[in-house]
C-alpha cells in the first residue's frame, strides 16, 4: 500500500485555498439526499455535526454519554491557541506554524500544521459569535496568556474552563440543528464496529447502553471524532469512559493506525496518592504562566516549602532553559520533573512531585489577580488535596494526558478506508511527536467547523453510492461479529474483574512505554501484554447480561481493545530507534539529556495495518518533507 497524503502543491500559504477550490461541491438540493454518520459529540464531533447539519445534510450523531455536554472536551482547562497577535508581541500565522512543527519535534506534516495555524484565526471569531465568554482586558478586548513552547501570548481562555465554554458553544449549535431536524442525536449509544461495503465506509453497528439492543445505521460517509486512547494506561487525566474502541474497530476493518507510540505526558497533574485511584486530575498548563517550578537543592530535604530558603531551592527549568523557563514544552518539562525526582529531590510523601509555587506572583500581582485568572483551578486543587495553593505551593507530577497518534488520515482527513473521516484527537495529523498546550481545542474545532464540510462534500460528489439496507451480507456479517464478541465476553465467567486486568495492563504500559522507554523494557512489555491478554480471555468475569444496562460489559469490550492497542504501541516504540517529543528512548539522547532524533532513518509517519488476530501488524511509511521549517536539534535554552 502506498500512502498518499494528497498534500497540495505550490506555496504553503496558498495551499488550503487552492485545495478548497479544487474540491468538488455538492449543491444544496443534493445535500438533503445524503446521510452522514458522526460518532462522538465533543468539540470535533459536535462542531462537525452542527456545521454539516447547517449545510443541509442529514446527520446522525452518536455519543455514549447521556448528553453531548458530557463529552471529555469539557475537561480542557487552559485555553485555545490562535495567531491573532492581539498582544502585538510578534505573533503571526507563520510563527504559530513554526512553533507547532518545532514543538512536535519535526514529526508532523507541514501542510497540515500550516492550515491549522491559518484557520486558528477564524475559530476565535466563530466562538465569539457563539457567545463563548473569553477573558477580556479592562477595555473589553480579548486577552491572551502564554503556554509552553512559545515566547508569545496567543492563548485565548475562559478562566480554567475553556473546554467547557467552547463545548457549550458547539453544543448550542448542535442543538439548533437537532431542533431544525437536520441532526438526529443518539445518546447512550456506543459504536462497536464499522460497516465496510465495496471497500467504502457505509455505516456503523451500535449498542444501546441502556437496553442492550444491537442496531445498524447506514450512511454515505462516517466521521469519527472519538478522542484519544490515553486510558490504555489506566491512570490518566482522561475521563473514565474515554476509550479507543471506535478507532480500533475501524482499524481492524482496514484503517491504518499511525504513530501509536506518541503519547503525551502532561507535566502539571496532581500526584498519585494511592492504589485506590482510578484516574488522575489535571492542573492546567496555564498555571505555568505565573507559577514557578522548583525542588530542594539537597537530596532528601523533607522540610516544608516555607522553611526552605531561596538559596536552597532549584528552579531547574529556569536554570536549564533560560529563554523559555517554566514555559518549555510539555515533554521537556515532564522529563525534567522525572529526572529531579529520580535524583531523590522530589517532594511529598512519595517523592514523586515538584512544587508549582505562586508566592512570587501573588506578591507581584496580588491574590485578587491570581484568583481572577485561576480561581476555579485553585479551588479544585484545594478540594482534592486539602491544601490552600494561595498559601503553600501546589505539588505536581507528570501524568498521561493526550495522544498524538491515531488513525492515519490524508490532507482531507480521510482514512485509508474511503468514506471514513477522522477528526481531532482520534487522528494523527497535526501535532507530530508532542502537542503544544492549547492546540487540542484548536485542532478539534478546525477539523469540525472549517475542514470536514469541504472534504466530505468532495468525497460525496466524487463517488456514486448505491443503496444499502440491513439485509446486505456485509451488514449482517458485521452485526454477527459484534454479537459473537459480546456473547464470548459474557460466557467466560472467570474470577478476575475487568478493572483488575486494566490496572495491570496500565502499570505495564506506564513502566515500560511511559515517560521513557528502552528496547529491553518494550520487549518485556510485549511478552507481558500477550500473556495478560491470554489470561483475560480465559479468566475475566463480566457479570450480568447483554440485554440491559451493563457497565461491566461496556468496559470489557474496551479493555479487550486496549490489550491489542497496547501491544501495538510497544511495537511501534520498539521500531522507532530514536527519541522525539513524547517518545523518549533512553538509548538515544544527547549528552545533556535531551531527545536525540534520527532524521536520516525515522523522518516518517509510521502507519500500521491490522493483519488478523495474533499476527504482527504491517508497517507502512509516509515520508515527511520539510521545505519551510528545517529540522534541527530542538533547543529551548
N, C-alpha and C positions, 0 to 999 in steps of 0.2 A: 504494500500500500504506500502510495506517495502522498504525503501530507501537503495539501495546497491551502496555504493561509489566505488565498485570494487578496493579497495585500495590494493596495492601489499603487500605481506608478506616478512619477512626477514629484514635484516639490512637496514635502511633507505638510507644509502649511495649507496646501490646496487639496490634499488627498481626500479628506472626508467630503468636501464639497463636490469634488469630481465623482467620487464613488456614489454619492446620493443621486447625482444627475444620471449616472449610468444605470442605476437600479430601475427595474420595471415597476410600474404603478398598477394598482387595482382601482378601477373607477368606483365612485360612491355606491352606485346601484349594485355592483357585483360584490362589494364588501359584505352586503347583507346576506349573500349566499354562502359565506364561509363561516365555519365554526373553528375557533381556536381554543385549545385547552391550555390553561395556565395553572401550573402546580406551584403552590407557595403564594403567600399573601403578605410577605414582608415588603421592604422597600422596593426590591426589584420586581417581585410578582404583582404587588398592588399597583405600582405605577404602570407596569405593562398592561395589566388587565383594564385599568381605568382609561388609559390612552387609546388602546385598541377598541374598547367599547365606544369611546367618544367618536372614533373614526367610523363606526358603523358595523364592525364585525360582531358576530355572535360569540360571546366569550363564556366559557365555563371555567370558574376559578375554584381551586381546591386548597383547603388547609386542614391540618389535623388538630388545630386548636379549636376552641369553641367560638372564636371570633378572630377576624384578621388583625384586630388590635392587639392580640397576644403574640404576634409574630416576634421572633427574637430581635429583630431590628430595634425594637422598643428599648433594648438594654444598652444601646450605644450611648455614650455619655458626652464625650468631649467636643465634637464638632464635625464640620464638613469643610473640606478644602475647596477653594475657588480662587482663580487668578484675577480677582477684581482690582487688586492694587489700591484699595481704598486708603491704605496707610501711607501711600507714596514712598514706600521703603525699598523699591527696586524690584518688585514682583512683576511677573509677566506670564503669559501662556508658555513661552519657551522656558522660563525658569522653573515653572511647575513641572513641565515635561522633563527637564534636566534632573531636577531633584528626585522625581519618581523613578526614572531609569537608574540613576546612581543609587538611590535607596534600595532598589530591588537587586542591587549588585550585578547589573548588566545581564539579567536573565529574563527580560521581558521584551516583547516586540515593540520597536519604536513607533510604528504606525498606530497601534492600539493606544499607547500611552499618550501620544500627541493628541489624538482625538479626544481622549478623556480630559486632557487639560483644556482643550478648546471648549468643550461642552460645559465644563465646570461653571463658566460664566453665566450660561443660561439657566443652570439649575437654581442658582440663588434667586434670579428673577421669578422663576416658576414658583418657588416655595414662598417667597414674599407675597406673591399674588394670591396664594392659597391661604395666607394668614399665619404662616409659621412665625412664632414670636422670637425671632433672633434678637440677641442682645444689641443694644444701641448705645451710642455716645449720648452725652447730655443734650446735644443739639438735635438728636433724632436720627443721625446717620448710623448705618450698621457698623458695628465694631468687630474687631478680629483679635485672635490671640495666636501664639506660636505653638507649633507641635514639633516633635522630633524630626531630625533630618532636614530642617530648613532654617535659614537665617532671616526669613521674613515672616510677617504675621499675615497669614492667609486663611485662617480657620474661623469660619462663622459658627456661632454656638448659641444655644439657649440654656444658659447655666450648665448644669451637668446632666441635662435630659434631652440632648439634641436629637437622638434617635427617636425618642418618644414623640417629640413635636413634629419631626419630619414624617413619621409614620402616620400620625393623625392627619396630616395634610394629604398624604396619599390615600388614606382610608376614607376621608371625606369624598375625594374624587371617585374612589371605587364605589362608595355607597350611592353616589349620584347616578352612576351608570346602572347599579342594581335597581334603583328606583325607575330608571328610564327603560329598563327591560333588556338592555344590551348585554348585561352581565348576569349570569346565574351563579350564585355563591353556594358552594358545598363545604360547610364546616364539619369538624369532627369526622373527616374523611381522609384516609391515607392512601396514597398511591403505592401499589405493591408490584406493579410490573408495567412495562411499556409494550404496546401492541405495534408490531412492525409488519407491514404488508407490502409485498413487492419492493422491499428494501427501503420503504419510507415509513416514518413515524405517523401512525394514524389514530392513536388513542392510548388509553391507559386502563388498567384494571385497578379497582379501588376496593377498600373495605370500609364500611360504615363502622366507626369505632364504638357506636352506641348499640346498634342492633346486630353487628357482626356480618351484615349482608355483603356478599361479594358482587360487584357490579362492573359493567364496562361502559366507557364513554368514548365515543368516536368523534374525530375531528379531522381537519385538514392539515393541522400543524400542532405540535406540542411544545410548550415553553416551560422549562424548569427554572424556578427561582427559589430553590430549596435550601440555600445556605451551605455552610461548610461541614466538615467532618471532625472537628476538634474533640468531640465526645468519644472518639476511639480511645482516648487517654483516660477515660472515666472521669478523672478530676480535671475540669477545665472551667473557663468562665462562661461557657455556653449554657443555655437553659437545658434542663434535664431531658426534654423531649427532642432536642436537636439531634439529627441523625443523618446518615448518608444513604438511606435506603433508596430513595427515588433515583439519585445519581447512579448508585451501584447497580440497581436492577437494569437501568438503561445501559450501563457499561457492559453487563452480561449479555445484552441484546446487540452489541456491536459498537457502542460509542467508546472511543478511546479515552483513557483516564490519563491526564497529563500531570507531571511533576508532583506525584503524591507525597514525596518526602519533604516538600516545602511547607513546613508548619511554623507558625509564628508564636514565639514565646513573648508574652506581654510582661514588661518589667515592673508594672505597678499594680500588683494584686495583694490582697490581704493574705498573709502566710497561712499554710495549712496548720490547723490547731489540733487535729486528732483523727483517728481512724473512722470516726462516725460520719465524717463529711461526705456528701455526695456531689458537691460542686464547690467551685471557688468564686470569690467575689472580686470583680474588677474595680480598681480605683482609677479614674480617668487619667490618661496621659497628660491631659491639660494641667494637672497638678504640678507637673514638672516646669511649668512656666514660672511659678513663684516659690515652689518648694526646692530646697537644696538637699541632695542625697549625700549621706556620709555614713561612715562606720568608725569605730575607735581605731586609733593608730596601733594600739597594742593588741596582740592576740589574747583572747580570753578575758578581756576587760568587760565585766558584767555590771559596772556601775550604771545607775540610771542616767539618762542622757543629760539631765540638768547638772549632774555632778562631773561631767567630762568637759574640761575647759577647751576653748577654741584651739589651742596649740596641740591638743591631743586628739583632734578629730581629723579624719582623712576624707576630704571631699574629692573622692577618687575620680569621678567623671570630670570635674573641673580641672583636676591636676593632669589627667591623661589627655583630655581633649579640650584645650583652652578655647578654640574657636567656637565650638558648639556647646561645651559644658554639659549641663543636665539635659540638653535638647539633642543629644545624639540619637540616631535611630534605635528602634526597639531591640533589634538583635544585638547591637553593640552594648546597650545599657544592660540587657539581660545577662550576657556573657560576663560582663564585668562584675555584676552583682554576685553571680555564682562564684567567680574567682575569689573575691574577698571573703565570701563565706567559707569556701574551701580552705582558705588560709587560716581559718579559725577566728576571723574578726566579725562574724555575723552576730546579730543582736536577737534578743528574745530567748525564750527557754530552749528552743530547738537549735538556735544558732543559725537558722535559715531565714534571715531577714536583714534588711538595711533600713536606716532611718530616712524618712522624707520629711524634712523639717521646714516649717513655715515661720519660725521665730523671726528671722530677718525681715521677711515680707510683712509680717504684722507690725513690726517696729517701723518699717518704712512707709507703709500704706495705710496702716490702721486695720483693726479687726473688722470694721464695718465693710471696707472694700473687699477683703478676703471673703467675708460672708456673702457679699453680693455675687462674687464670681463663682464660688464653690460651695455655698452653704448646704445644698442638699447632699453633696458628696461627703462633707464633714459630718453631717447628721447620720448618714448611712454608716460611716466608719465607726462612729461612737456607739450606735445601736448594736453593731456586731461585736465590737471589741471591749466596750465599756471604758474606753479611753477618750479623753477630750483632745482632739488634734489641735485645738486653739492653744492648748496649754502644754502638751507633750508632742513630740514628733510622731507621725504615723510610722508604723512598721510595714514594710512591703517586701515582696519577693516575686520573682518571675513565675508565670503560670501559662499553660496552653491557652491560646486565645483564638486566633484566626488561622485559616488555612489558605495558602496561596495556590495550592494545587486544586485540581477539579477536572471536570470533563473538558476535553480538548475542543476548542471552537475555532473557526476561521474568523476573518475580519468582520463577517456578517453575523457573528455569534451563533453560527450553525455548527453542530457537532458532525462527527463522521457518519451519522445516520441522517440522510436528507429529511428535512421537516422537523427535526428535533433541535430546538434552540435552547441555549443555556445562558442564564443571566446572573450577574452579581457574584457572590462568593462561590456559587456552585460551579462556575467555570474557572479556568486557569489564567485568564488572558492578560491582565493589566499590571500585576504587581511584581512579577519576577520572583526572586527568592526571598523577598522581605517587603511587607507592605508598610508604607509610611502611615503614621497615625492620621486619622481624619480622612482617609482615602476610601474606606469601605463604603460609607454612605454615598460618597461621590460616585463610585462605580455603579452601585445598585440603581441609583436614580438616573444616571447617564444611560445605562443599558435599557431601563424600562420606559422612561419618558421620551428619549431622543434617538435611540438607535434601532431598537426592535421594530417600531412602527414602519420604518423604511425597509428593513431587511426581510421581515416576514412577508411583507407585501410583495417584494421581489420574488420570493420563493413561490407564493401562491400564483402570481402572474406568469411564472415560468413553467409551471407543471400542471398537467391535466390529471386531476384526481378523481377516480371513479367512486361510486357509492359503495359504502361498506356498512354491514349491519352485524348483529350479534351472531348470525348463523355462519359467518365466514370461518373457514377452517383455522386460520391463524388466530382469530379472536378466541375460538373455543379452546384451542391448544394452550394459549396463554392463560386463560382462566383456569384450565385444568392444572397447570403447573403451580399456580398460586394456591389452589385448594390442596394440592398434594403437600406443599410445604407446610401449610397450616396444620393439616392433619398429622404430619410427621412430628412437628414440634409438640403437639398435644399428646401424642401417643407414647413419648419416651418414658415419662413417669419416673424420672431419676430422683436423685437425692440432693442435688445442689440447686440453689436458686439462680435465676438469670443474673442477678446483681453480683453474686459471688464470682461468677465467671467473668463478668465485665470488669470488676475491680481488679482481678488477677491479670487480665489482658492489659488493662490500663497501666499497671505497675511495670509490666514488661516493656511496654511502649515508652513510658517515661524514662525508665532506667537505661534503655539501650537505643532508643530512637527519639530522644527528647532534646535537651539543650545541647548536648554533644553526643557524637556517635563515633564508634570505631568499627573496623571491619570485623574484629573478633566478636564484639558485642552484638552487631547486627546479625551475624551468622548464628550466634547463640539464640537470639530472639526469634529468628525464623523457625528454628527447631522447637523452641518452647511454644510458639503460637500454634504450630501444626499439632503438637501433642495435646495442647489445651483444646483446640478445636475438635479433635477426635473425641476427647472426653465429653465435650459439650453435647455432641450428637448422640451420646450414649447415656449421659447421666444428668442432663438438665431436667428440672421439674417445672412444668408450666401448668399450674392448676386451672380449674375452670374449663369452659368450653369456648368454641368459636362462634357461638350463636348469640352472644350478648357482649356487653362491656367487659373487656378483659385486658387490663393494662399489662399483665404479665406476658400475655401473648404478643402484644404490641412490642414490648421490649425484647422479647425472644427473637423475633424476626430481625430487629435492628442490630442486636448483638451478633447474630449469625453473619450479617453483612460486615460488621466491624472486624470480625476474625479474618475474613478474606482481604479486606482493605488493609488491615494491619500488616499482614504478610507482604502485600504489595509495597507498602510504604517502606518497609525494611529492605526489600529487594531493590527498590529504586535508590534508596540511600546508599546501599552497598555498591550499586553500579556506578554511582557518581563519585569518582575518586578525586574530590576537590572539596573545598569549603566555599560556600557562598551564601550570604544572607543568613536565613534561619537554618540552613543545612550546614552544620559545623562538624566536620570530621577532624578529630584530634590529630590525625596523622598529617593533616595539611593546614598548617598555619605559619604565619610569618614569625620571624624571631621575637617580635614584640607581642605575639599572641593574637593577631588579627586574622580574619578569614583569608585564605590564600586560594584564589581561583586558578583554574587551568583553562584559559580561553582557547588554547590550541585544540584541546580534546573534548571540552564539555560545553562549548557555547552553542547549546541546542535545547529545544524543548523535548523532554522525554515523554513520549506518549505510549501507553501500554494497552495492548489488545488482549482481551479475555480469550483463553484457549480451552476452556472446559474445566470441570471440577478436578482439582489436584494437579493441574498442569501449570508449569511456569508460563507467565504471560509473555507475549512477544513485544519487544521494544521497537518502536518506530521513532525516528528522529526528525524534528523540524529545525534546520539550521537557523540561527539568529544572526542577522546582519545589522551592523551599526554604522550608519552613514552620517549621523549628526552628533551623537554623544559617544565618543570613542572610549571603549573600555580601558580602565586604569585601576590601579590599586586604590580602593576606597580609603579616603582619609578624612577624618573629622577633627583633625588636630589643629 
